[in-house]
Amino acid sequence: MGNSSFNSFLPAVLGAASIALISSTFAAPANAYAVYLNGKTAGDPGGALYDVNLVDGDISQGGDINRTLDTVKWLVPAGTKGDSILPVDLTAEASMTVKGLTSNLLTLAITLTNTTTTSYTSSILGFGFGVSPNATSVKLTNTDGVTIFDSAIIQNGQQQFPGGFKQIDLCVYAANNCTGGDVKQGLQSGQSDSFILEIAGSFWNNDLQRNSVTLSDFPLKFQTDAGSFEPAGVPEPMTVLGSGLALGFGALFKRQVAKRDKKVVVKS
């Protein structure tokens, strides 16, 4: 095959492959688990923000209950300037499993780990995420005997989080509040903490005729000798797919989510 023929053939193949991938992604029953860029940026250092879409029903039936979500990861690269230059990468990750989703309650089992090298002192003082439809209350229960993160709140007003994040409904913190506190009270380098969040809200989606919720942005606060840093979390497969494909998914889902959020009603 000549170069000109190959060059005309390649875009068609790539286009067909993209359509097939998008079709398979969106063929899941009534918008089951999906991760996509939401078009916003925030954080210090700044980064793109993501949405995670969940629906009810067991994973064996195309829903998300009992699904372990893609690991959310945070990174502040060595060399980032705070009060001084950061000498190592700050890293963390969260494993989240959907334990339940009804018309009025989302239950998540979460393990948060500070994966920063133990040779450097760093502390995670809080993290959170947006919830759509809005959350109305939250209960935190520790499950591993560790009580570093012992407080969770639903924020009112602008629902801000350090790093320029907005519309962060839910905040989990270890010290004084969502803005920070004593570095010694946080999750230290190499430590993990596990807990369950029971998040109340009105999650019945009239358009989908099932319960549905979107989690978003995933801010986290590190405190170190080099200063404080508030990166945005990235669901792991997005780093593999690439931002171009993720943006394509995001554009389609944003239109659907916008329509959905205007018509959410509470199931009686």
Order of alpha helices (4+ residues) and beta strands (2+ residues): alpha-beta-beta-beta-beta-beta-beta-beta-beta-beta-beta-beta-beta-beta-beta-beta-beta-alpha-alpha
